[in-house]
Amino acid sequence: MLREIDIPPLWLALFAAMAWSIGQAVPIDFTLDRLIGGALIGMGLVLMAVAAGQMVLHHTTFIPRRDPSDLVTSGVFALTRNPIYLGDALVLTGLCLWWNAALALPLVPAFMWLITVRFIIGEEDRIGARFGATYADYRAQVRRWL
């Protein structure tokens, strides 16, 4: 049962809750925090939606720990191998700023590390096993995050 709830959106929610708590405890307000934070949140959500849409069009899964049926390398996947996870990181960064939680910004690289260890490495192993040299070439050309 725990494996079914161990999903990236849950981790994003937990890290966001920590960021919100830090913002409540030690708010740091600066002039453009809402503008920049809102823009990052919007960019992250759009990136996630576009990537998920591309995966649907390719008839492959965007659900972690499921085997892909196709390797998507175009569109946003030509910029980053993990656009949905990058979108999550952008949303978390934006929330930190929106909630005046600049002290919570170190949570972003911690979140990225956790997602890499818990999800990305296993996904890359499955994709590599399925798509072999094609994935190896893609992996050599496109970075994991940016």
N, C-alpha and C positions, 0 to 999 in steps of 0.2 A: 504494500500500500504506500509506503513512503516513497518508493521510486516513482509512483504516479504523480505525487505532488512536488517532487524535486524537479522543477521546471524553471527555466530562466525568468518568466514573469514573477514567480514567487520570490526569487532572489532579488529582482529589481524592486519589488514592493518592500522587502525587508530592508534593503539598503536605503530606499527612499524614506522609510520610517525612521531609520537612524539619522538621516540627514535632517529631516523635519525636527526631530528631537533636539539635535544640536542647534538648529536655527532658533528654536524656542528658548533654549538655555542660554545661548550666547549669540544673539542676533548681531550681524554685521551688515549694516546698510550702506550701499554706495549708489551713486547716481543712476547708473544704467543697469542695475541688477535685474529688474523686471523685464526690461527690453531685451537684454542679452539672454536672460534665462528663458523667456518666452520664445525667442527665436530658436534657441537650441532645442527646446522641447518640440516645437513645430517641425524643425528639421529632422529630429530623431523619429517622430511619428510618421512623417512622409517617407523617410528612408525605409522604415520597417514595412510600411504599406506597399511601397513600390517593389521591394524585394520579395515580399510574400506573394504579390501579384505575379511577378515574374516566375516564381516557383510554381504557382498554380497553372499558369499558361504552359509550363513545361511538364505538367502532370507529375510533379515530384513533391515530396513532403517537405514541409518546413517545421515539422514536429521533431524536437530533439530525440535522439536515440532510435529513430526509425531509419531504415535503409532507403537511400534515395534511388529513384528510378531513372533520373537524368542528371547530368552535370550542367549547371547553369553557369556560363562564363561571360555572358554579355550584360549590357545595361549596367546596373549598379554593381554587379558582380565582377565587372572589369576594373572597378576601383578598389574593392575590398572583398576578401573571401567571405567575410562575415557581416554583411550589411545590417542584418537584423540585430545582431549583438552590438554593432557599432551604434545603431539607433538607440538601443537600450542605454548605452553609455552616454550618448548625447542627452537623452531625456533625464538621466540621473544628474548630469552636470547642470542642465537647465533648472532642475528642481532645486538643487543646492543654491543656485543664484536667486531663483524666484522666492525661496523661503528665507532669504538673508542668512544662509548657512554656509558662508564661505569657508568656515573652519571644517566643514564636512567634505570639502573637495578632495581630500586624500582618500575618501571612500570610493571615488571613481576608479583609480587604478587598482584598488583592492577588489572592486567588483569585476573589473576586466580580468584580473588574475584568476579569481574564483570561477568565472565563466569559462575561461580557457582550460583550467584544470578539470572542472566538472563536466564540461560539455564539448568544447571545441576539439580537444585532442582526440577524444573517442570518435567524434564525427569525422575528423580528418583521416583517422585510421580506416573507418568504414568506407569512406569515399575513395581513398587510395586503393583499398582492396578491390573495390568494384570497378574503378575506372583506370587503374594502373598508370601507364605512361602519359595518358591524356591529362590526368589530374596532376601528375608530377610536373608536367610542362606548365600547366596553369598555376600551380603552387609556386613555381620558380619565377613567374612573371607578376603575380598579384600578391600583395602583402596581406597578412592575416587581418590587420585592423585598418591601417591606412598607409 
